[in-house]
Amino acid sequence: MLETVRHNSPVWRPYTQERTTPLPPLVTHAKGAWLHLEDGQKVLDGVSSWWVSIHGHANEEIAEAIYQQALTLEHVLGGSFIHTPGLLLAEKLLPLLPQNFKKIFFSDNGSTAVEVALKIAYQYWINQGVTTRKRFLSFEEGYHGDTVGAMSVSAPSPFNTKFRELLFSCSYTPFPWTYENDPDIEEKESTCLEALQKILEEEAGTFAGMILEPLIQGAGGMRFCRPKFLKDATQLAQKYGLLVIYDEVFTGFGRTGDWFACTKAETSPDLICLSKALTGGFLPMAVTAATQKVYEAFLSENPQDALFHGHTYYANPLGCAASLKSLEILEKNISGFQLMEGRHLKGLERLAQLPAVQRARACGTIAAFDLRTEGADGYLNPLGKIAAKKALERNLLIRPLGNTVYLAPPYNISQEELDFCYDVLFEVISLIAP
Ligand SMILES: *Cc1c(COP(=O)(O)O)cnc(C)c1O
């Protein structure tokens, strides 16, 4: 029965050319860093299942918290009520963010967290009678999600090629991404800051805000920038009056080696989007956090000045309970994310001996490098797909972005398991690009 279903699967897969891509293996269960497949194969999840499973899979404490919450209050409409897990989660999140952050708005995923931030920034100006600030500035190679607004502020890429004409127009400025021992970084940073300064001088009055992935451009190719650039760019945009939106959907909750990219860089944006690791990978949930200043622009006697946005599963109690437990676990294991960069650097050092490995880099819990290629760099470069296939045959799940290969494992991965990841990568790269 199972077989029949799978040869004619009713599931339309994401990001997949279904005509040419064989059906994927079936996962029966997972524990810790390991996925168990139907045929008995055990695969190490080197990417925390799209960057969410920070405590590994099937964590019992989170499972128990969800179960208990489900027996108490599984859901209630967010428009009419609030509940304890929702309040507790907002109260727990705010002190972790820069101190001027005072409000938490709930939604369902990273893209909706971005949509909410964009709508808040846009309406912020309109509510104050400013009618000229209606556009957004964002960064080249940035990625902010797959809904229409999120695609609009994302840089042109294979994720949105077919939709460009549907999207609202947005301006892009360059991002000084860097790697270990990059000789040109100072120059790249000043070039990028000059470009930012120039567009702000000319067009600042037309921008409602600037959105960026702080410290790490994830889907765009694991491109890291230095905290100093983030700080300078944020301050510059704020000096020109733009609201600065940090899309920390990926960088939040320890990924960068600190709680958030903004705490690592000691910067204070105006809006922050969080999702991926929020619930520890158990349930889809997101938040958009706002400063008091932003929030106050929505308070008036006019009902139309309110934020007309909301989702059916607003502040879902199960998601809140999972998030609260995930944060509690994270607080007890801060060293898990703080110490991973050093562990990655050791592994990368070994890989860097291979001639095919270039631009090795680590930021917090993420390690990345580019495979030298004769084709163009970028998402459609086939080298990564070949590497992923060979790695899977050797029991390691990776999902390279074109010829960029990266690891973003659960924070509690053992040294033995991490060594295993690097052993497999070493073997695979030696094989495909000797
Ligand atoms: C994944 C991601 C998103 C989109 O999140 P979804 O939950 O997939 O909608 C947005 N921004 C960044 C930086 C992301 O990494």
The ligand as a Tripos MOL2 file, in Angstrom:
@<TRIPOS>MOLECULE
LIG
   15    15     1     0     0
SMALL
NO_CHARGES

@<TRIPOS>ATOM
      1 C1         13.6570   30.7130    5.8270 C.3       1 LIG1
      2 C2         13.6960   32.1740    5.8390 C.ar      1 LIG1
      3 C3         12.5430   32.9340    5.6240 C.ar      1 LIG1
      4 C4         11.2170   32.3120    5.2860 C.3       1 LIG1
      5 O1         10.7420   31.5170    6.3060 O.3       1 LIG1
      6 P1          9.5560   30.4690    6.0020 P.3       1 LIG1
      7 O2          9.2220   29.9160    7.3350 O.co2     1 LIG1
      8 O3         10.1700   29.4400    5.0850 O.co2     1 LIG1
      9 O4          8.4700   31.2080    5.3610 O.co2     1 LIG1
     10 C5         12.6360   34.3060    5.7080 C.ar      1 LIG1
     11 N1         13.8040   34.9030    5.9790 N.ar      1 LIG1
     12 C6         14.9320   34.2000    6.1870 C.ar      1 LIG1
     13 C7         16.1900   34.9240    6.5080 C.3       1 LIG1
     14 C8         14.9220   32.8170    6.1100 C.ar      1 LIG1
     15 O5         16.0510   32.1360    6.2810 O.3       1 LIG1
@<TRIPOS>BOND
     1     1     2 1
     2     2     3 ar
     3     2    14 ar
     4     3     4 1
     5     3    10 ar
     6     4     5 1
     7     5     6 1
     8     6     7 2
     9     6     8 1
    10     6     9 1
    11    10    11 ar
    12    11    12 ar
    13    12    13 1
    14    12    14 ar
    15    14    15 1
@<TRIPOS>SUBSTRUCTURE
     1 LIG1         1 GROUP 0 **** ****
